[in-house]
Amino acid sequence: MLTSANLDLRFYGLWTVVFLAFPIAGLVANWATGGITDVGRALLGGAFAGLILGAAQYGVLRTVLPLTAVWIVATAIGLALGLAAATLGLGTAVNDNSLLFRGLVTGGVLALAQAAVLLPLGPLAAVWAVVVALAWPLGWWVTRSIGVDLSPRWVAFGASGAIVFQLLTGAALRLGLGLLMSGR
């Protein structure tokens, strides 16, 4: 299934287009929960958003990786638990650096959940975990930096942060898949 031939620009183009799932996931999760105002809403919103993001990512990743729909479940659980833990520990403020620290906690838990699914693929799991954990707060930083109104207490960052996230995770896929194909 995994060959250098199917790691072409088409794959990376499709991977980048997954950024559209972020604003959709944020809108759906905020509609369902009313925004992240407490730990319960964080847990529920994270699950909703995780299902949408996980499904979008899975749709592209399964073309190059031997994944099952467990990816979707892991993404939903990771995002739900990560967002709930971050909200419990850091609150819900959006105008200070706690937003970035919540992003780091959320991204870290999400990264571990997704990396667990990738463990059979060796080095890809480690590369993925590091990049997702760091790219998640960066996505929030970019979204806040361009002036997006964060007062609705969004579950997922906006399109601008999502593009950055997808480009960075695409680079991680390239690196991790290259290591995998070279047998390292």
Secondary structure, 3 states (H helix, E strand, C coil): CCCHHHCCHHHHHHHHHHHHHHHHHHHHHHHHHCCCCCHHHHHHHHHHHHHHHHHHHHHHHCCCCCCCCHHHHHHHHHHHHHHHHHHHHHCCCCCCCHHHHHHHHHHHHHHHHHHHHHHHHCHHHHHHHHHHHHHHHHHHHHHHHCCCCCCCCCCCCCHHHHHHHHHHHHHHHHHHHHHHHHCC
